[in-house]
Structures are given as C-alpha cells and as structure tokens.
C-alpha cells in the first residue's frame, strides 16, 4: 500500500454549512437571485428521484457509474514504547481485557488496546461512512487506497492525543493494518441480488437481507480488485462492440496482411515451400514477384 498517502497530518474538516439560510437578513434582490438559482436544482432533483425508483430485487434506472466503499472496524497497530510518557492518566483505571491488556472503549471515537508490545487502535469514528468510488479501474484502486489512508490518519491523530493523556509512548508509525469488514454498496450486480438471499465464503459474503443491499469482502485488496472489475464491467459493452467489429472485418475476407507478406509467412523451407505455394505466387503482381525474388535471394540464396 502506498505509504505516501498516509504521511499527511489529519485535520478534522468542518462542515460546509449547518444547512440553514438566514433568509430574513437578505435583501429582496439577493433573495430573488437565490430563488432563481435554487428552484431549477430542486425541480431537477425531484424529477431524478421519481425516475430513479428501485423496486425490490431490481436495479431500476439507478446511476451505476459509481459505487460506495464502507470500510469499518479498521484496526491499526503501532509499536508500544514502554516509558513513563508525559500523560498523567493511569492505565490501571482502564478496563482490563485478556488478563493483562488495558482497553479504552471510546477515546475520540476509537477503541484503544494497550498490549504487551503493541497498541491496537480500532477506528469507530463513523461506521456508516461511505467513500464514493468511480472512474477508471486505476482511479477506483487509488480511491480505495485513499479511503484506508483517511482512516489511518484519523487513528494516528487519536493516538497522539492518547499519548498526551496516558503514560505511554509510540513513534506513531503503523506497522500493521487489518480491516475485516469492507462493504461494497450501490452496484448493479449487488442490487440485482434478491434482497432475501444471503451467502458466505472465504472472500465475499452477504449476511444481511436489509436495504441498502451490500456485500462484504475480506480485505481492502479484495475491495479494490472488485472495484477494478466493476470498472471493466462498465466498459465491457464497448469492448464487445470493438470485438464484433473486428470479427465482422475478418468474416468479410479482408486480409490482415498484404498478399506478398502472406506468401513470405508461408515460406520456411526453400524450395519446397515455394513449390507448395506456387498458386499464391502466380497471383502476385509483377512488382510483388520482383520483391519476392529479392527476398528469397537474401534469405535463402535462390529466386523464383
């Protein structure tokens, strides 16, 4: 996984707005301008909503140019340096699990376990968060990696705060990551599976029969491969059309190489192959026959 994506410092992003517009404080001219801008957008949204209705077990007319990736229960591991640290809190005040490990169930939205040599941090900040995945196969792979990088940045920021509070230390470099739950949503194939159907194997599972339909794969690698395959699936009709055009050209009898090159390809042993393809040689133009004689002389020391 490209660690360059993880080196940035995580900073919480403030909400764009609180969703409230102080209409009373606006001038009549400004209110009219906002109305002209907003009304067409709402009208279009209403039309799209009614047009994109999805029936149970069907795919309706949804826009499947993108899918959603929902990684949750992402666990990241860091080296635990046993020093007194700068924090004044006591590890003994935390819940003890597995006889000797200290656990904080909710520290800035993360579950932190202080193990013998490692710090295990599970990102639980927003288990329903979805990352939009779209574009080419390579774009979708990069977006999946970036989604994991966002989760790791949040965990690193949380770890730095934990170090300030409790007597532990770490270099804050992730040494291992494990994301067991990687949901994929809003996909044509997944949405076409009847809602009541569930299944499970070593790579993919569908364990819920509730909406929205989703499947879970075993790792971010499997998720990125799935998104890549979905991109290829989107381009499959265009690929099929190109193959059909090529097949049609071949069926028309259009030669893929010119007659002279075709004769050359059939001559390996001189003069036996020359005799065997004499009909094709006779059909050549005088100019091509002259070129063939030069080629035979240079390759085998003989002429037609």
N, C-alpha and C positions, 0 to 999 in steps of 0.2 A: 504494500500500500504506500502511496506517495506521501512521505512524511512532510514534504514541503507544504502541504495543505494544512498541517497541524501547527505550524510554528507561529501563526498569528495569535495575538492576545485576544481572548474572548471579551467582548464588551456587550452587555445587555442592550438590546435595541429598543428604544422607547416606542410606544405605539404611535402610529401616524397621526391619529386623532382619537378623540373619545366618542366620535360618531354624532356629536351634537353641533348644530349650526345655529349661532345666535342670530336668528332672522330679524329680531326686533331692532337690533343695533345697526342694521344695514340700511343704506339709502334706498329709496324706491328704484333708482336706476340700477343699483347693484343687485337688488332682489330680482328685477326683471331679467338681468343678464344671467344670473344663476338659474332662474327658471327655464330660460331658453336653452341653457347647456344641459341641464339635468333631465328635463322631460323626455327628450328623444332617447336618452340612455335607458330610463325606466321602461319606456314603451317597448324598446327592443328587448330588454331583459324579460319582460312579461311574455312576449311572443316566443322567445327562445325556450322559456320554461315550459310552456304548453306544448311546444314542438318536440322537446326532448324527454317526454314522459317515457319511463321504462316500465314495462309490465313484468310481472313475476316470471322468472325463468327466461326472460328475453333480453335483447340488447337494445331495443328501441332505436332511436336515432341519435344516441349519445355521440359526443365528440371524443373519439378514442385516439387522438393524436398525442395524448399524454396519459400517463398513469401516475399513481401515487405510491410512495415508499414510506412505510411506517416502521422504522426500527425501534424496538423498545426492550426494556430490561438489559440495556447495553452495559456490560461490565468491563472496566478498565483496571489494570493492575500496575502498581508503582512500587519501586523499592522503598522499604521502610528503614530509615536510618535511626537507629536507637540512640537518641540523645535526649537530654532534658528538654530541649526546644525552648521556644520563647513563650508558649502559651501557658496560662495559669490554670487551665482546667485540669480535672483529674480523670484519667482513663477509667479508673475504678468506679466512677459514677455512671459509666455507660453500662448497657446490658451485656452480660457475658453469654456468648454462644459457643458451642463446640468445646466447652470446658475451659478454654483459655483465650478465646478471641473476644475483643471488645467491639461492640456494634452500636453505631448511632443510626437509627432507622430513618431519620429525616433531618439531614443537615443541608440547608439551602436546596431542598428538593432531591437530594441524593442519599443513598444508603451507603454508609462507610463502615467497613470492617477492618480493624487493625489485626492482622495476622502475625505469625511469628517473624516472617521476613518480608512480607508484602502488605500493601494497602490495597484493598479491593473496594472500588467505588462503582456503584450501580446508578446510572443516570435515570432518575424517575421524575425529572422536571415536568415533562408533559408526555405521557404515554400515548396520547391520541394525536400527537403532532404528525403531520404528513408533509413529505417533501415531493414537489412536483417534478416528474421525470419526463423529458420529451426530447425530440430532436433525433439526430443520427445515432447509430449504435455506439459510436465512440463518445458522443455527448452524454448519452444515458449512463455509460460507465463512469464518466467523470463526475456526473451529478450524484451518483450513488456513493462514490468515494467522498465527495464533498459533504454529503449528509452525515456520514460517520465522523468526519472531521469536526463538524459542528458539535456533535455530542461529546467528542473528546475534549474540545476546547472548553465546554461548559464544565466538564468534570475537573479539568486542570484548575480552572478558576475556583471551583469549590474546594479542591484540595489545598490551595494556597490560603483560603480562609480558615480551613480546619487547622492548619499548622499554626496559625496565629492564636487559636483558642486552646489547643491541647498540646501537651509536651511530646510532640513527635516531629520528625523532620523527613524530608524527601527531596530528591532532585527534580521531582515533578515531570519525569520523562516516562511515558507509558512504555512498559516492557511487554505487555500482552493485552489483547482485547478479545472479548467473546460476546457476540450478540446472538443469542439463541432464537429470538423472535423477530423475523423480518417479514412484515406483512406487505403484500402487493395488492393494491386496490385499483378500481376503475380501469379494468382491462376487458376488451371484447370477449376473449376466451373465458376469463374467470366469470364475468357476468352472465355468460351463456349457460353456465352450470346450474342445474335446478337448485333452488335455494335449500331444499331439504337434504341434498346429497352431501355426505361427509366422507373423507378418506384420509389416510395417513400412510406415509412410507418414510424411508430414511432421508429423503431430500425435500419433499414437499408435503404439506398437509392442509386439509380444510376441515377444521374441527367445529366450526360454528355454522348454524343454519339461520343466522340472523342477517339483517341488512346493516351496512352495505356488504356485499359479497367480497370475500378476500381469501387468499391463500397465504400460508406462511412457509418460507424456505429456511433452510438450516443455517445460512450464513450470509453476510453481505456479498461474498463472492458469488454465491448462487443467485442472489438477488440481481447483481449486476449482469450476470450471464443471462438471466431471464429477461431483463430489460433490453439487452442487446438482441436477443432472439425476437422479442416483440417488435423491435425496430425493423428487423429483417422481414418479419411477417407483414408489416405495413408496406414494405417495398416489394413484397412477393408478386402482386399483380403486375407491376411494371417489369419485373424480371421475366415473368411468364410471357408477357407480351413481346419482349425482345427475343426470347427463345422461339416463340411462334413465328415471328418474322424471319428469323434465321432458318427455321425449318421450311418455311414456305419457299425461300430462295433456293434451298437445296433441292426441294421437290420439283422446282421449275427446271432443273437441269443446268442451272448456271454454274459453270466451272469455277472452283475456288482458286485454281491456278491456271495459267495460260497453257495452251497445247504443248509448247516446247518444253516448259518446265515439267509438265506431266510425263512426257517421254523420258526426260532425264531421270526423273524419280524411279522409273521402271528399269533403268539400265545399271546393273551392278556387276555383271559378268560379261566381258566382251570376248567374242562377238555373239554369244548365244542369246543374250537379252535383246541385242539389236535385231536379230532374226525374228525373235518371238514377237516384237512389237513393230514389225515392218509395216503393217497396215496403218498404224498411227503415224509412222514416219512419212509414208507416202502422202498422207493427208495434210502434212505441214506445207506451209507456203515456201517458195524458193528461198526467201530470205531466212526463214527459220531453219531450213535444211542446211544452209551455209553456216549458220551459227552452231548448229548441232555438230557439223563436221569439225569445226574448230574445237568445240568442247571435247569431242571424242579423241581428237588428236592430243589435246593437252592432258586428258585424263588417262587414256589407255594406249596412246601412240598409234591409233588407227582412225580411219574415216569411213563414212557410209559408202 
